[in-house]
Amino acid sequence: MTQKTPPVCDYEGSDYQKSFWDEGGRAYEDKAEEIALKRLLPKSGKLLLEIGAGAGRNTPRYKGYERIVLLDYSRTQLQQAQERLGESERYIYVAADAYKLPFVDGLFDGATMIRTLHHMKDAPAAIQQVRRILESSGNFILEYANKLNLKAILRYFLRKQEWSPFTPEQVEFVALNFDFHPKTIRKWLEKSNFRLERQLTVSHFRIAIIKRFFPAIFLAKMDSIAQLTGDWWQLTPSVFTISEAVGESPVASEGAFFQCPQCGSTSLKEEPEMLSCSNCDAKYAIRNGIYDFREPLT
Ligand SMILES: C[S@@+](CC[C@H](N)C(=O)[O-])C[C@H]1O[C@@H](n2cnc3c(N)ncnc32)[C@H](O)[C@@H]1O
């Protein structure tokens, strides 16, 4: 089953949470995202997969879920999440590639991917993986970076930007950073057996001069109202969607959880400090409470 997967935008050793969020002047965007998530999240759920969890900025917002799996490619992001969230049986930390999710089919009743799809060169492959691990009727909250945003449209007409915001293909504006067209995202969701239920446009006021003159909390309140137009048009840099998994999904058998990302076997045995695949013999470390599926131990 080992297949070649696209390159990963590696956040190992990054201080993203501190430099981008805590000290990066993004209180307005953070609050606007909190409002959008609150609107979309179901009241309750059993097991949620947070893909690209980073340092766990959004994790405390998933209040209704009994357990949450924080998955990220970066081990150091997960360590930061552990520090932020503290010790709890409610959280499971997994270092793995979103293109090769190490879980059995149909395991989760919810999944989120916030500010992560924009690092995916092969976004449809990542979306298909999400569908695979969701049970039928499970829900998927996906945030994506929108190329059809007002700033990009203006820049294009003023000839300050070469790429067209109107065409369906994704644009890689910096290496491994992609903006997507809303229509294309909707097509990919549908093709992967997701039924789009709701769209919220987020960060309407992500413009330096506006942010300088108006308090974050005021902008977030204005954003909260404007978000409600998200099903009609999408012209913001960020769009939140919720979709339902439709069609058949295998039911994960009792006790089954992890799947070997190398051979696809669901027969993984937990030993002290490692998981061992009884099919291909690959061994994966469990270090400081993090299941590490990035590569097998040698
Ligand atoms: C911009 S950060 C967002 C973190 C968090 N969702 C938030 O909104 O604060 C993107 C995260 O996606 C992770 N990531 C990128 N590519 C990934 C992949 N292929 N598999 C798993 N995680 C990935 C990065 O390590 C990083 O922590």
The ligand as an ORCA input file, in Angstrom:
! r2SCAN-3c Opt
* xyz 0 1
  C      -1.223     26.979      9.469
  S      -1.057     25.676     10.609
  C      -2.699     25.612     11.290
  C      -2.780     25.023     12.669
  C      -4.165     25.039     13.306
  N      -5.136     24.293     12.522
  C      -4.646     26.456     13.501
  O      -5.556     26.876     12.761
  O      -4.124     27.135     14.387
  C      -1.038     24.269      9.543
  C      -0.719     22.952     10.252
  O      -0.884     21.896      9.312
  C       0.138     20.946      9.499
  N       0.319     20.197      8.246
  C       0.728     20.665      7.060
  N       0.768     19.669      6.155
  C       0.376     18.543      6.804
  C       0.218     17.179      6.404
  N       0.465     16.774      5.160
  N      -0.196     16.306      7.333
  C      -0.456     16.684      8.605
  N      -0.322     17.961      9.033
  C       0.091     18.876      8.139
  C       1.355     21.785      9.892
  O       2.321     21.019     10.568
  C       0.726     22.875     10.748
  O       0.742     22.562     12.119
*
